[in-house]
Amino acid sequence: MTLAVRDETLADVAAIRAVNEAAFAGAQEADLVDALRRDGDLLLSLVADDGGVIGHVAFSRMQIEGDPAVALAPVAVLPAQQRRGIGTALIEDGLRRLKQSGETLVFVLGAPAYYGRFGFAAASAARFETPYPGPYFQSLALSPRAPSSGAVRYARAFSALS
């Protein structure tokens, strides 16, 4: 079967939860996705499907002093399917869709070596005030109109993370 990256559907919700729980060995990220969806902050939710959901990426709405931005989190792939480019396919497709829809700026909190492949950089994110400062907080401008500094406010669901 061929891998397809597509928008989540209502029928995918349980499978998305299972993928996140398996990928992160716990419920925290799955709870985050459910809360983002419930609160209406899930901007883009994509699944990798090869006859069943084997991967997921979430992009949620955030704010920079009133300007919209996007948070990439989480990205999850079933452990048995990892290291096969599925996470990369999900992220690349999501970033392409966000750019096409007019989004200007995306943030991620993660491994610089991994997310740097997509153009994320800690240096560009360092100009923003965040609850997650440091080398793992990275940004990617999708447009020259992207804000270049300011206080970052994540969706309410992120406040439940420890």
Wavefront OBJ file of the C-alpha trace (Angstrom):
o trace
v 0.000 0.000 0.000
v 1.163 3.556 -0.727
v 1.602 6.116 2.015
v -0.864 8.998 1.835
v -0.678 12.189 3.880
v -4.175 13.574 4.380
v -6.311 15.685 6.695
v -7.593 13.908 9.777
v -11.228 12.853 9.818
v -13.526 12.191 12.746
v -13.001 8.474 12.122
v -9.229 8.957 12.748
v -9.446 10.434 16.260
v -8.971 7.154 18.174
v -6.142 6.051 15.865
v -4.411 9.435 16.242
v -4.585 9.051 20.000
v -3.143 5.522 19.766
v -0.270 6.680 17.517
v 0.660 9.498 19.917
v 0.456 7.211 22.966
v 2.659 4.598 21.279
v 5.191 7.090 19.912
v 5.600 8.904 23.236
v 5.016 5.922 25.572
v 2.291 7.788 27.438
v -0.811 9.924 27.156
v 0.557 13.485 27.522
v 0.883 14.292 23.798
v -2.350 12.452 22.977
v -4.107 14.517 25.655
v -2.576 17.674 24.143
v -3.958 16.866 20.676
v -7.398 16.071 22.113
v -7.412 19.350 24.067
v -6.284 21.392 21.045
v -9.070 19.814 18.988
v -11.661 20.366 21.740
v -10.652 24.012 22.214
v -10.741 24.771 18.482
v -7.001 25.532 18.377
v -6.017 22.647 16.084
v -5.243 24.539 12.891
v -4.039 21.598 10.802
v -4.015 17.912 11.732
v -2.555 15.473 9.214
v -2.259 11.699 9.257
v 0.032 9.315 7.419
v -2.128 6.485 6.147
v -0.958 3.241 4.560
v -4.249 1.427 4.993
v -4.370 2.602 8.603
v -3.105 5.623 10.514
v 0.610 5.160 11.240
v 1.639 8.793 11.814
v 0.253 12.157 12.848
v 1.295 15.802 13.019
v -0.542 18.672 14.688
v -0.217 22.381 13.980
v -2.038 24.688 16.379
v -2.828 28.384 16.546
v -0.676 30.598 18.735
v -0.223 34.347 19.068
v 2.663 36.805 19.100
v 1.312 39.972 20.674
v -1.868 39.730 18.616
v -0.297 38.428 15.409
v -1.128 34.837 14.463
v 1.552 32.155 14.372
v 1.599 28.371 14.389
v 3.007 25.751 16.759
v 4.160 22.404 15.365
v 3.524 19.785 18.055
v 3.402 16.905 18.304
v 4.622 14.798 15.423
v 4.269 11.075 16.058
v 4.888 7.865 14.144
v 4.198 4.333 15.352
v 7.481 2.947 16.753
v 7.614 0.063 14.240
v 7.293 2.592 11.375
v 9.860 5.150 12.556
v 12.990 6.080 10.596
v 11.237 5.574 7.263
v 10.593 9.233 6.373
v 7.000 9.309 7.602
v 7.535 12.148 10.078
v 9.406 14.084 7.385
v 6.539 13.598 4.923
v 4.009 14.815 7.496
v 6.021 17.913 8.426
v 6.870 18.857 4.839
v 3.259 18.490 3.714
v 2.026 20.488 6.705
v 4.510 23.326 6.139
v 3.595 23.454 2.445
v -0.125 23.670 3.292
v 0.460 26.346 5.933
v 2.482 28.475 3.520
v -0.174 28.100 0.809
v -2.874 29.171 3.265
v -1.007 32.387 4.139
v 0.503 31.481 7.513
v 3.715 33.407 8.146
v 5.549 31.829 11.097
v 5.867 28.387 12.702
v 7.513 27.468 16.018
v 8.682 24.079 17.222
v 10.281 22.803 20.413
v 12.526 19.893 19.489
v 15.879 18.535 18.364
v 17.762 21.181 16.364
v 19.449 18.583 14.132
v 16.090 17.129 13.110
v 14.033 20.301 12.712
v 16.922 22.220 11.145
v 16.440 20.028 8.051
v 13.131 21.832 7.479
v 14.636 25.295 7.970
v 13.822 25.805 11.655
v 16.491 27.697 13.616
v 17.041 28.622 17.240
v 18.779 31.864 16.249
v 15.631 33.270 14.632
v 13.482 32.141 17.570
v 15.799 33.759 20.124
v 14.217 37.162 19.405
v 10.903 35.950 20.837
v 9.888 35.817 24.500
v 8.791 32.262 25.327
v 8.219 29.946 28.272
v 10.638 27.541 26.502
v 13.845 29.525 25.839
v 16.971 27.779 24.639
v 18.367 25.855 21.695
v 15.321 23.600 21.306
v 12.935 26.523 20.723
v 13.084 27.181 16.980
v 11.176 29.118 14.353
v 10.649 29.060 10.617
v 9.389 32.098 8.702
v 7.074 31.126 5.856
v 6.756 34.697 4.596
v 8.654 37.995 4.689
v 5.611 39.335 6.575
v 6.371 37.085 9.564
v 6.745 38.817 12.930
v 10.410 39.024 13.953
v 10.045 39.462 17.718
v 7.516 39.616 20.520
v 5.973 37.588 23.308
v 4.772 34.157 22.231
v 1.491 32.815 23.601
v 0.699 29.150 23.036
v -2.816 27.721 22.950
v -4.302 27.064 26.385
v -3.848 23.272 26.031
v -0.059 23.654 26.278
v -0.359 24.931 29.858
v -1.242 21.385 30.968
v 2.164 20.061 29.838
v 4.732 19.437 32.525
l 1 2 3 4 5 6 7 8 9 10 11 12 13 14 15 16 17 18 19 20 21 22 23 24 25 26 27 28 29 30 31 32 33 34 35 36 37 38 39 40 41 42 43 44 45 46 47 48 49 50 51 52 53 54 55 56 57 58 59 60 61 62 63 64 65 66 67 68 69 70 71 72 73 74 75 76 77 78 79 80 81 82 83 84 85 86 87 88 89 90 91 92 93 94 95 96 97 98 99 100 101 102 103 104 105 106 107 108 109 110 111 112 113 114 115 116 117 118 119 120 121 122 123 124 125 126 127 128 129 130 131 132 133 134 135 136 137 138 139 140 141 142 143 144 145 146 147 148 149 150 151 152 153 154 155 156 157 158 159 160 161 162
